[in-house]
Amino acid sequence: MTTSAAARTADFEEHRSRMFGIAYRMLGSAGEAEDTVQDAWLRWSAADRADVEHPGAWLAKAVTHLCLNRLTSARARREEYVGPWLPEPVLTDGGALGPLESAEQRDSVSMALLVLLEQLTPVERAVYVLREAFAYGHREIAGLLDLSEANCRQLYRRASARVAEGRAAEGRSAASERKRFEAEPEHWRGLVEAFLAAARDGDLARLEGMLTADVRYVSDGGGVVSAARRPVVGRDRVARFLAGALRKYAAGLPLDHAVVNGEPALVVGGAGVMLVEFEDGLVREVRVVVNPHKLEFLQRQLSHS
């Protein structure tokens, strides 16, 4: 490898993690994020270095525009998706999505937020991700998106308002999200183990007592494996569904604790990922990803850990 080729590779690798983090938050898919970073490498390899003043900015711009192109076709695919859509789960303890030291940073990769971001236009999503997750200034974002700074500010206000509206409709707020991420992992583990024991035992009375009245269960099977085609809502319905599902599909499978999308989660053998969200000690939402195509990236992470 020549010195110039080695330097080009070194510059790209220095910014790979940030590119993957941008692409994942934009697309909600680890597989597509990897493909996008690879496409960015092809553009980077062919670029005239004389035109590149700041490699980090050049690469961030390239990956953002590639994501905007992908989002158009992704929206069409998701309209045809079988059952609820959830993002691909990613183990985040190893820094795959960048630093997640604060509640705000962990919120930027949470499944709850990524689902809400699906409601934004591609450009709104780009502005929101670059501002909220990576703290780019409006002038920098304008340069990355080839827009005016005033337009970027307007897009950010609109995106933030839509995210806030979505959270309000689900009974959430930014403050409650921060409180959720600040919960002690040991406390979460104790609550979830008691919750799972009640579900496995089929003790519906005890299980219902651990759920909020408006609890939701959302499972993403993508039509590939058996999963609820619509969210299950309400204490009685969720209790019965969970008890039956765990006895039928998870009996005998190992349950491992992991940090997925910045949150404590359960990896159910190689068959699925379960995120259980608590509010004041009660389960308010359960999200389960069992679509095997969406578990491929996480399984590769596990095999390398």
Salt bridges, closest charged atoms under 4 A:
ASP11 OD2 - ARG49 NH2 2.79
GLU13 OE2 - ARG16 NH2 2.86
GLU32 OE1 - ARG70 NH1 3.67
GLU32 OE2 - ARG77 NH2 2.75
GLU34 OE1 - ARG300 NH2 2.89
ASP39 OD2 - ARG70 NH2 3.30
GLU53 OE2 - HIS54 NE2 3.62
GLU104 OE2 - ARG178 NE 3.84
ASP107 OD2 - ARG167 NH2 2.45
GLU118 OE2 - ARG78 NH1 2.62
GLU118 OE2 - ARG125 NH1 2.63
GLU124 OE2 - ARG158 NH1 3.46
GLU124 OE1 - ARG162 NH1 2.90
ASP146 OD1 - LYS61 NZ 2.78
ASP146 OD2 - HIS65 NE2 3.85
GLU149 OE1 - ARG139 NE 3.60
GLU149 OE2 - ARG153 NH2 3.20
GLU170 OE1 - ARG172 NE 2.79
GLU177 OE2 - ARG172 NH1 3.28
GLU177 OE1 - ARG180 NH2 2.44
GLU193 OE2 - HIS257 NE2 3.42
ASP201 OD2 - ARG206 NH2 3.12
ASP203 OD2 - ARG206 NE 3.14
ASP220 OD2 - LYS294 NZ 2.54
ASP236 OD1 - ARG240 NE 3.17
GLU263 OE1 - ARG180 NH1 2.32
GLU277 OE2 - ARG172 NH1 2.63
GLU277 OE2 - ARG180 NE 3.69
GLU277 OE2 - ARG284 NE 3.64
GLU277 OE1 - ARG287 NH1 3.45
GLU279 OE2 - ARG284 NH1 2.80
ASP280 OD1 - LYS179 NZ 3.99
GLU285 OE1 - ARG172 NH2 2.83
GLU285 OE2 - ARG216 NH2 3.34
GLU285 OE1 - ARG287 NH2 3.53
GLU296 OE2 - HIS293 ND1 3.80
